[in-house]
């Protein structure tokens, strides 16, 4: 990773270039991500990266505009802008082909991406790049995803150097050029075209594929760091999805409050009715909880606090998944039937949030694993463990 002055210079160059490009292009209306800074983003570079990402998303990934699009032609210019800013490989050191940004920088980007429920594999490429970097492997250009994405899936490296196994629910595998694979204690990079990728979609329409490795020859391999295992990958994925979910909930709350103040029934805005106010207060509580727990987990990852990581990441995934379920229900109650229609943007947020619950372990799996960890420590250690956070 470059030293701090070099990194600030890189970030500032990207900020200046992207803001200039954004100013030169027409700005679309719709759900706006500007000004919605996640509470955990601290530090000069984090703010710069978040602002660069937010400007790109506002200009090229506005949910309302994309919801009206009749095809996917918007994806190419969006990905090109992200790549030019160095965002997909932000977690890869510059000597391995990346941008050399910090973990906090990447989480700031993911929070902004969550607020527009980005439907390109930015999060997946970030995780894949991080995994490759942990093993010292060069990251390729282009989109990537990571396998496995379910805690019980296994991929093995044979004595002949080929990969075998089957991984379920790999996000954006059909759109990715490469897949970063954790096979036991080995990290491998494979070309997606060398794998069998079955058709599959989430409720939001994003690719979620079964990937079969039938003696696939990796492009390159390296040993994983000592102590790095499948659980470590799941923990990182859980934190990423939690940060995205919290960002999406922020946007849903803003949309719901705005709609409640605009929608008139019985000659007054529905936001004046006590029942609606109660629902909005509950939604605000869910958003606050998701932001707090995901921000704490992201900070724990960024600070390298391995002792607290399992508790923080598991708790974040559990609580954010619960918030997504409750938040989606409340938002659709506020919007009524219109929120379920294809023409309205709300479903882009709620269906993606609900789909993210299953990636990298769902809340039920993490709750069981967290319970096992706590039980192993004994009853006397429970309160000190909780109070320490």
HELIX and SHEET records of a PDB file:
HELIX    1   1 UNK A    4  UNK A   24  1                                  21    
HELIX    2   2 UNK A   44  UNK A   60  1                                  17    
HELIX    3   3 UNK A   63  UNK A   68  1                                   6    
HELIX    4   4 UNK A   74  UNK A   84  1                                  11    
HELIX    5   5 UNK A   94  UNK A   96  5                                   3    
HELIX    6   6 UNK A  103  UNK A  114  1                                  12    
HELIX    7   7 UNK A  122  UNK A  134  1                                  13    
HELIX    8   8 UNK A  192  UNK A  194  5                                   3    
HELIX    9   9 UNK A  230  UNK A  262  1                                  33    
HELIX   10  10 UNK A  270  UNK A  272  5                                   3    
HELIX   11  11 UNK A  274  UNK A  303  1                                  30    
HELIX   12  12 UNK A  306  UNK A  335  1                                  30    
HELIX   13  13 UNK A  336  UNK A  340  5                                   5    
HELIX   14  14 UNK A  346  UNK A  356  1                                  11    
HELIX   15  15 UNK A  363  UNK A  377  1                                  15    
HELIX   16  16 UNK A  379  UNK A  381  5                                   3    
HELIX   17  17 UNK A  382  UNK A  387  1                                   6    
SHEET    1   A 4 UNK A 144  UNK A 147  0                                        
SHEET    2   A 4 UNK A 178  UNK A 183  1                                        
SHEET    3   A 4 UNK A 186  UNK A 191 -1                                        
SHEET    4   A 4 UNK A 220  UNK A 223 -1                                        
SHEET    1   B 4 UNK A 155  UNK A 157  0                                        
SHEET    2   B 4 UNK A 162  UNK A 171 -1                                        
SHEET    3   B 4 UNK A 208  UNK A 217 -1                                        
SHEET    4   B 4 UNK A 196  UNK A 197 -1                                        
SHEET    1   C 2 UNK A 264  UNK A 265  0                                        
SHEET    2   C 2 UNK A 268  UNK A 269 -1                                        
END                                                                             
